[in-house]
């Protein structure tokens, strides 16, 4: 009498084959991971921007406006940046119009000075406590006498100012009845360097002229 049931194959005969398959799959996955990781690092390291902007807002060659308007617009952004560095929510909010909108890189959308001020009051006492802002200015455009669009790269930081700024920002400023320039709208976008690099590799025509 045999110990094995007729018509069945002992499981031990399949074990070496299974181990071989598992090992092969594991090696293939590891290889793909290494190649993929290396490719990601290469894309990340080769995705530097050419158009990094200038650190001094008043050094931007503005499209329209005059020197006094440029100084005033840059002064408003400087006051906002300084208020952030002091973690002063009220001074920060004062650089915005009463009905300003503020959109973060996460997509959070604040409406009105009070809304964005109180949000930053909480942030400055918690998540953003002790942080500062870094800016690098890409352009300033004036539309008529009382509207200006400022584009910049930026980032928050602690300690040393970062060499590369990870966000791209758009400020819309207006001159109000008291002749003060204030921020009416702010939009912040986090740059995705690897995805941007892939896009440019697959379709070079999508690359901005400043980056060619």
Secondary structure, 3 states (H helix, E strand, C coil): CCCCCCCCCCCHHHHHHHHHHHHHHHHHHHHHHHHHHHHHHHHHHCCCCCCCCECCHHHCCCECCCHHHHHHHHHHHHHHHHHHHHCCHHHHHHCEEEEEEEECCCCCEEECHHHHHHHHHHHHCCCCCCCEEEEEEEEEEEECCCEEEEEEEEEEECCCCCCCCCEEEEEEEEECCCCCEEEEEEEEEECCHHHHHHHHHHCHHHCCHHHC
